[in-house]
């Protein structure tokens, strides 16, 4: 191959590798680097975690790169099929799902088990953004009613698994699209009042373990060795970190195995104990940068569909971080929500990589003429 041919090939391939948004990439790299250092400490005595997480990160970046090369117009075309397939998979889980740890959340396909509720985190806001794009300029109350039904169908199926944490994320992302779609403040106030009035009914519909989580949040000392153990130990770890923490790999709560799920849902407790308030402020600053970059991309999006979708994805990042930090700190009930780009795990990291890829695609195509 001649020099000119190599240059020509490099010129043709360059656009496919220039899709990454540099500010967003730098934020993600800092979060993932912090994650690996924390995981090294949290996984002491658990072989293979670091290697697996590095593999998960590589797969997440590959998914991010693939999605970043997909145009928003293509995303609009696949929005409806993606939503329909996701709902069908959720129905299949309800009928034939695999039960693990008392919950029917997985579907066995071939040689792997998949969790369709993870797909709903992206498919639902994608569908709602497409719906509002199609009805832009003629949004009436019935359009918002249809959007509410589109949001409730997968949410109810997810809650029946039961998976309250994922349902909260789907509701937050979907509601963000509906609100940004033009929902009035009066309608929002009415929904809040209706939600408050329906709390007794919602309480009666919760599973026993979900009600126990709420009651444990109010008084974890009522069952310190049982239901309240997670909250008590995680809050001890967060508080014992002090201003600057005990030091990397010096956290006693984690290494003496008092913190449950210390590599996944409760990794923030490990981080807080070892790096203290100063480390927490740094981590929160990174999340503020992530959310701020998402809002900047949403503000510069080329059309209604991409603005709604970017806003919803940013809300997913915010909800992930807020709910996880809240439950570890003892101000929210314990639900299965990982800390974004920090917790160990493949499925959640792939979903976050997909979401980041969508943001990068929207940023890349921001100069397109509105359609």
N, C-alpha and C positions, 0 to 999 in steps of 0.2 A: 504493500500500500504506500503510495507516494505521500510526501509531506502535504501537498495540497488536498489530497483526499482525506488525510487525517484531520486537517483543519476544517474541512467541509463537514465531516462527521461530527466533530466537536461542536461546530456551530449549530448543527441540527439538534444535537442532544441538549445543548445548554438550556433552552427554555424549559425542559422537563425537570432540570435540577435547580432552576432559579425560582421555584415556586414557593420556597420557604420564606415566611415573613420574619425578617431578622430580629426585630424587637420581641416578637412572640417566642421565637426559637430560644433567644437568650434567657428569657424568663423560665421557659420549660427546662432548659439545661440546668439552671440554678436550682430549681425545685427538685429535679431528678438526682442531681449530685447530692443535695441535702438528704434526700430519701435514702440513697445508697449508704451514706455515712451512718445514718440513724439505724438502717436495717442491719448494718454490720454489727452494731451493738445489740440490737433487739434480738437478733437471730443467733447469738452466741450459744453453742450447744445444739443448734439445729442445722445440720449440714445441708448444703445445696441451695439455701435460700438466695444467696447473692447471685450465684450462677443462673438460677431460674429467673430472678428479677432482671438481670442484664439481658437475658433472652427475651423477656417480656417487653423490655424497653426497645430492643431492636425491632421486634414485631410491631410495636406501637408506632415507631418512626416510619416503618415501611407502609403501614396503613395510612399514616398521616400524609406521606409522599404521594401515594396513589390517589387519595381523595383530593389533595391539593391540586392535582392535575385534572380533576373533573370540573367542568364548567358549571356555574349556577343554573344554566339552561338545562343541562342534563339532569341536575338534581331535581328541577321542577318536573321533568318528565317521569322520573322514577318515584316521586313522592307518593302518589296514589298506590302503585303496585307494592311499594315497601310497606305502607301502612296495612294494606289488605293481607299481605303475607305475615306480617307481625301479629295481627289479630288472629289469623288462622293458627299460627304456632301457639299462641296463648290459649286458644280453645283446645288445641291438641294436648297441651300440658295439663289442662283441667281434666281431660278424658283419659289420657294414657301416660301422664307424666311420671317421672321417677321420683320417689320419695327419699329425701335425705334429711336427717336431723329433724324429722317430724314435719317437713314442708315439701309440698309438691311443686317444685320450681324448675325442674330440669326435664329435658326431652332427649331420649336416647336415639341418636341417628348414626347408624353404622357402628363405628368403634368409639365414638365420642358422645359426651353429654353436653348439650348446649342449654343456655339459659335465655329463652326468648325475651324475658322482661328487660334484659339489657338492651336489646334492639329497640324496645319501645322508647327509651330515653332519647333516641335520635329520630325514629320514625314518626312519633307523635308530633313534635314541633315541626318537622319537615312537612307533614301532611297539613297541619293547621296553617303554616305559612303559605303553602300552595293554595289552600282554600280561600284565604283572605286575598291573595293575589288575584284569583279568578273573580272575586266579588268586589274588587276595589272600586270605590265610587258609588256603590249601591248597597252599602252595608246597612241593614235594618236589624230590628230586634230578632227576627227569625234566623238571620245569618249567625248571630251570636248563639242562639239556641242550638243550631246545628253544630256549631263549633264545640259547644259544651258537650253534646252527645258524642262527638268524635273523640273528645278527651276522656269522657267517663267510661266508654266501652273498654278500652285496654286497662284503665285504672282499676275498674271493678274486678276484672279478670286477674290482675296482679295482686290485689288485696285478698282475693280468695285463696291464694296459693298457700299460706299468707306471706306477703313480703311488703310490710308497711314502709320500710326505708326506700325501696325502689319506687313504690307508688307515690311517695312524697316528692321524689325527684321528677317523676313524669308529670305530676300535677303542677309543680312549680314551673317547669319548662313550658308546658301547654298553656297555663294561665298567663305566663309572660307574653306569649304570642297573642292571646285574646286581648290582653290589656293594651299592648302596643298596637293592635289592630284597630283601636279606636274606641274601646269600651269607656263609657263616660264615668266620671267620678260618682255621679248619683247611682248608677247601676252597681258600681263597685261597693259603695256604702250599703246598698240594699243587700248585696251578696254577703257582706260581712255580718249584717244583722241576721240574715237567714241562717248563716252558718252558726252564729252564736245561739240562736233559738233551737237549732237542731242538735246541739251538743248532747242532750239526754238520749236522743235516738241513736246518735253515732256511738255513744258510750255503750249502749246495749248491744250494738252490732259488733263491737270489738271482741276478739278472741280473749280467752282467760289470761293468756300470757301477756297480751298487749295491755290489758287493764292492770295487771300486776306490775308492769314496767312503769306505768304512770304513777301508781301508788308508791312504788319503790322510790321514784324520783322525789316525791314529796317527803318521804321519811325512809331513807335507806337503812337506818339503824333498826327498823322493825324486823329485819331479817339479815343481820350483818354477815352471816356465813352462807347465806343462800342467795336470794334474789338481789339483795343490796350489796353483795360482795364486789361486783364489777365497779359500781359507782364509787364506793368507799375507797377501794384501792387505787383507782385512777385519779381521784381527787387528791389523795395523799401524795401520789407521785407528782402531780402538777404543782401542788403547794410546796413540797419538799425541795423543789428545784431552786427556790429563792430567786435572787436577782440574776446570778450568772450561772446557776446550775452546779451539779456535782462533778461535771467533767465527762468527756466522751468515754463510754464503756464503764463508767463508775456509778451508774444508777442501780441502787440496791433493790428497788421495787421490781424492776424488770428482771434482773439477774437472779433474784431469789424466787422468781416466778409467781409474784403476787399479782402482776398485771395480766389479765386474760387476753388472748388474741393480740399479743403485743406486737406482732409483725403486720397485722392487718388493721382492724377497726380501731385498736387502741394504741397505734404507733405514736400518736400525738402525746400520750402520757409518757412514753419513753423519752421522746424528744424534750418535753418540758422538764423532766427530772434532770436530764443531763446538760441542758443548755439554758434553763431558767427563763426568767422574764425577758432578758435581752434576746435570747434565741427566739422566743415566741414573737416578739415585736418584729424581728427580722423576717420570720416566716409569714406573719400577717402582711408585712410590707410587700413580699413577693406575690401574695394572693391579691393584694390591692392592685399591683402592677398588672397582673394577669387579667383581672376584671376590667381595669381601666383600658387595657389594650383591646379587649373584646368590645367595649363600648365605643372606642374610637373606630374600630372596623365597622361596627353597626352604623355609626353616624355617617361614615363615608361610603356605605354600600350603594350600589348603582340603582336598585329598584326596591319596591315594597317587599317583595318576597325575601330578598337577601337581608334587608334591614330587620325584618321580623325573625328570620332564622338566626342571624348573628346575635340578636338580643336574647333569644331563647337559650342559645348555647352559653352565653355569658352568665345567664341565670343558673344554668346547670352547674357551672364552676362555683358560683357563689353559694348555692344550696348545698353542694357537696361539702365545702369547707365549713360553712356555718353550722350545719347539722352535726358533723363529726366533732368539731371542736366543742360544740354545745353539749353533746352527750358525754364526752370525755371529761368535761369540766363540771358536769353535774347539774346543768341548767336545762337540759332536754332529756327526754327518755332515751334509753339505749335502743338504737335501731341499727340495722346492718348497712351503714353508709360508710365507705372508706374515705380517707383523707386524700383528695385528688393529687395525683402524681407523687404521693408520699407512701401510701399503704402498699404492701406487697399484694400482688394478684395480677393475673393475666387478663381476665375478661373486662374488669373495670378499666384497666390501663389501655386496652384496645379501644374501648368505647371513648375514652378521653382523647386518644390519638385520632380517632375518626372525627370527633367534634373539633379538635384543633385543626385538622386538615380542611374541614369545611370553612372555618374562619380564614385560613390562608387562601383558599380558593376565592372566597368573597373579596378579600383584600387584593388579590391578584387581578380580579376582573372589575375593580372599582371604577375604571374609566370607560366601561361599556355604556352605550347609550341606553337610557331607560326604556324597557319594553313593556 
